[in-house]
Amino acid sequence: MHFLGFTLVQILWTLTFAALLVLLVVLMGRDRVRRFPWFTTGIVLTALRLLTSRMLFGRMAPITLSSIFLTLAVIEGLVSLLVLVEIARRAFSGASRRAWLIGTLSVLAVGAAVLATWGNWPALKSLSASSLLGVLGILQLTAQKLSLLADVLTVELGLLVVLFGRRFKAGWRSHTQQIVIGLSTASIAQMASRGIWQLIALHAAPQTQAEYERVMSLQEKLYNATSVTFLVVLVWWIACLWINEPGTESPAKVPTLKVKESSKPSEVQSEEGN
């Protein structure tokens, strides 16, 4: 599919990268980085991954390119878990230690169950770091499982924040809840896309080139739908994080300068000094 000479993938990449840059400007300009440092780090890593995919794809050896992308994917997965810890601490800062322990264990138990049952796990004998291909295989498995675990935990945390956040410090119009709603929406779209594609790959048995191309076209449509969802989430974050939370003071106004009536043109004083 082409629009004005550009493919849909190119248009989505451009809009997503631009939205990431705008979001970073909002985070820094509205002083949100101090409150959500790990969330900001995750946005930076996402922008870096998009940029490297565009700049390096087709210009480096496949093994080298895979090493870079898989390393970034693992780092991004680890940062995603730290983002969840950051959001949970802000959302339930007033909860008791017992509530924290019960909630954490319950969320991790569900995440571990989904992680163990979703998808195939390779045999331990096949996991070997004795060669570069073996290391890449381990990195790929780690990146996939970290991404899945982060998505499951994100959906769980989002549900908890929506249900119980108002009792603590994460009401509907709080930045904490708005961020976790966006994260949960993106994770649900990612999990749905992954699950649908696994079902298609499991049952589809193309016999001709036309059938194979139709299956691959479905995969591209799933990826595009996920990209559109993430783009909508970015727009949501930009709008929400630009607006101050209820009850917070607006940024201090910079005092303007006023020229005092005097015989000396160089005498200038602040309005507050009058």
C-alpha positions in Angstrom: 0.0 0.0 0.0 1.4 3.4 -1.1 0.4 6.9 -0.3 2.1 9.7 -2.4 5.0 7.4 -3.2 5.5 6.3 0.4 4.6 2.9 1.8 2.4 2.6 4.9 5.4 1.2 6.9 7.4 4.3 6.0 4.6 6.7 7.0 4.0 4.9 10.3 7.8 4.9 11.0 8.0 8.7 10.4 5.0 9.5 12.4 6.0 7.3 15.3 9.6 8.7 15.4 8.3 12.3 15.3 5.8 11.5 18.1 8.6 10.1 20.2 10.6 13.2 19.8 7.7 15.4 20.6 7.0 13.3 23.7 10.6 13.7 24.8 10.3 17.5 24.4 7.2 17.4 26.6 8.8 15.3 29.2 11.8 17.7 29.4 10.0 20.9 28.9 7.2 20.2 31.4 9.7 18.8 34.0 8.3 15.2 33.9 11.7 13.6 33.6 12.4 14.1 37.3 9.2 12.2 38.3 9.5 9.5 35.7 13.2 8.9 34.8 12.8 5.2 33.8 9.8 5.9 31.7 11.8 8.7 29.9 14.7 6.2 29.5 12.3 3.7 27.9 11.1 6.3 25.4 14.7 7.2 24.5 15.5 3.5 23.9 12.5 3.1 21.7 13.4 6.1 19.6 17.0 4.8 19.4 15.8 1.4 18.2 13.6 2.9 15.5 16.5 5.1 14.4 19.0 2.3 14.2 16.6 0.1 12.3 16.2 2.8 9.7 19.8 3.8 9.5 21.6 0.4 9.7 19.2 -2.0 8.0 20.7 -3.2 4.7 24.0 -1.4 5.4 25.7 -3.9 7.7 26.3 -7.6 7.8 23.2 -9.5 9.0 25.0 -11.1 12.0 26.3 -7.7 13.2 22.9 -6.1 12.7 21.2 -8.9 14.6 23.7 -8.5 17.5 22.9 -4.8 17.8 19.1 -5.2 17.5 19.0 -8.1 20.0 21.2 -6.3 22.5 18.9 -3.2 22.3 15.9 -5.5 22.7 17.2 -7.1 25.9 18.1 -3.7 27.4 14.7 -2.3 26.4 13.0 -5.3 28.1 14.9 -4.8 31.3 14.1 -1.1 31.3 10.4 -1.9 30.8 10.5 -3.9 34.0 12.1 -0.9 35.8 9.4 1.3 34.4 6.7 -0.9 36.0 8.5 -0.7 39.3 8.6 3.1 39.0 4.9 3.3 38.1 3.9 0.9 40.9 5.8 2.8 43.5 4.2 6.1 42.5 0.7 4.6 42.2 0.7 2.7 45.5 3.1 4.7 47.7 0.6 4.8 50.5 -0.1 1.0 50.6 1.0 -1.1 53.5 3.9 -3.5 53.4 1.5 -6.5 53.5 -0.5 -5.2 50.6 2.7 -4.6 48.7 3.8 -8.2 49.3 0.5 -9.8 48.4 0.1 -7.7 45.3 3.7 -8.2 44.1 3.6 -12.0 44.6 0.2 -12.3 42.9 1.2 -10.2 39.9 4.5 -12.1 39.5 2.8 -15.5 39.8 0.4 -14.7 37.0 3.3 -13.4 34.9 5.4 -16.5 35.5 2.4 -18.8 34.6 1.9 -17.0 31.3 5.6 -16.9 30.5 5.9 -20.6 31.1 2.9 -21.6 29.0 3.0 -19.1 26.2 5.1 -20.2 23.3 7.7 -22.9 23.0 10.8 -23.2 25.2 13.9 -24.6 23.5 15.8 -27.6 25.0 18.5 -26.6 27.4 21.0 -28.6 25.3 20.4 -26.3 22.4 21.3 -23.2 24.4 25.0 -22.8 24.1 27.2 -19.7 24.2 30.2 -21.5 22.5 29.5 -19.7 19.2 28.3 -16.4 18.0 25.1 -18.0 16.6 24.5 -19.6 20.0 24.9 -16.3 21.8 22.5 -14.7 19.3 20.0 -17.4 20.0 20.2 -16.8 23.7 19.8 -13.1 23.2 16.8 -13.7 21.0 15.1 -16.0 23.5 15.8 -13.5 26.4 14.5 -10.6 24.4 11.3 -12.4 23.5 10.6 -13.7 27.0 11.4 -10.3 28.6 9.0 -8.6 26.2 6.2 -11.1 26.9 6.8 -10.8 30.7 6.8 -7.0 30.6 3.6 -7.0 28.5 1.8 -9.3 31.0 2.9 -7.5 34.0 2.0 -4.1 32.4 -1.6 -5.3 31.8 -1.9 -6.5 35.4 -0.5 -3.3 36.8 -2.7 -1.2 34.6 -5.8 -3.1 35.9 -4.7 -2.7 39.5 -4.1 1.1 39.0 -7.4 1.6 37.4 -9.3 -0.3 40.1 -7.4 0.8 43.2 -5.3 3.8 42.2 -7.9 6.4 43.3 -7.5 5.2 46.9 -3.8 6.1 46.9 -2.0 8.6 44.6 -3.1 7.5 41.1 -6.5 8.9 40.3 -8.0 9.2 36.9 -6.3 12.5 35.9 -3.0 11.7 37.5 0.0 11.3 35.2 0.8 7.9 36.8 -2.5 6.4 35.7 -2.4 8.0 32.3 1.0 6.6 31.7 0.0 3.1 32.8 -3.1 3.2 30.7 -1.0 3.9 27.6 1.4 1.2 28.5 -1.4 -1.3 29.0 -3.0 -0.4 25.7 0.3 -0.9 23.8 0.9 -4.2 25.6 -2.6 -5.6 24.9 -2.1 -4.7 21.2 1.3 -6.4 21.2 0.1 -9.6 22.9 -3.0 -9.8 20.6 -0.8 -9.4 17.5 1.7 -12.0 18.8 -1.1 -14.5 19.7 -3.0 -14.1 16.4 0.2 -14.6 14.4 1.1 -17.7 16.4 -2.3 -19.2 15.6 -1.9 -18.3 11.9 1.6 -19.8 11.8 0.4 -23.0 13.6 -2.6 -23.7 11.4 -1.6 -22.1 8.1 0.0 -24.5 5.6 0.4 -22.6 2.3 0.8 -24.8 -0.7 1.3 -22.2 -3.4 3.3 -18.9 -3.7 0.0 -17.0 -3.6 -1.1 -18.6 -0.4 2.3 -17.9 1.2 2.1 -14.2 0.1 -1.4 -13.9 1.6 -0.1 -15.3 4.9 2.8 -12.9 5.0 0.4 -10.0 4.1 -1.6 -10.9 7.2 1.6 -10.6 9.3 2.3 -7.2 7.9 -1.2 -6.0 8.7 -0.9 -7.2 12.3 2.4 -5.4 12.7 0.9 -2.2 11.1 -2.1 -2.4 13.5 0.3 -2.7 16.5 2.2 0.3 15.2 -1.0 2.4 14.8 -2.0 1.5 18.3 1.4 2.6 19.7 1.2 5.9 17.7 -2.2 6.6 19.3 -0.7 5.9 22.7 2.1 8.3 22.0 -0.4 11.0 21.1 -2.3 10.2 24.3 0.9 10.6 26.4 1.8 13.9 24.7 -1.6 15.4 25.5 -1.8 14.1 29.0 1.7 14.9 30.1 1.5 18.4 28.7 -1.4 19.2 31.1 -0.7 19.6 34.8 -2.3 17.3 37.3 -5.2 18.6 39.2 -4.1 20.5 42.3 -0.6 21.2 41.1 0.7 24.6 40.5 1.4 25.9 37.0 5.0 26.6 36.2 6.2 29.9 37.7 5.9 32.8 35.4 9.1 34.5 34.5 9.0 38.2 35.6 8.9 40.6 32.8 11.1 43.6 32.6 9.8 47.1 32.6 11.6 50.2 31.7 11.5 52.8 34.5 10.8 56.4 33.5 14.1 58.1 34.0 16.5 60.4 32.4 18.9 57.4 32.0 17.7 54.9 29.4 19.8 52.2 30.9 17.9 52.0 34.2 15.8 48.9 34.1 14.0 47.1 36.9 11.7 44.2 37.4 8.0 44.6 37.9 8.3 42.9 41.2 10.7 45.6 42.4 8.1 48.4 41.9 
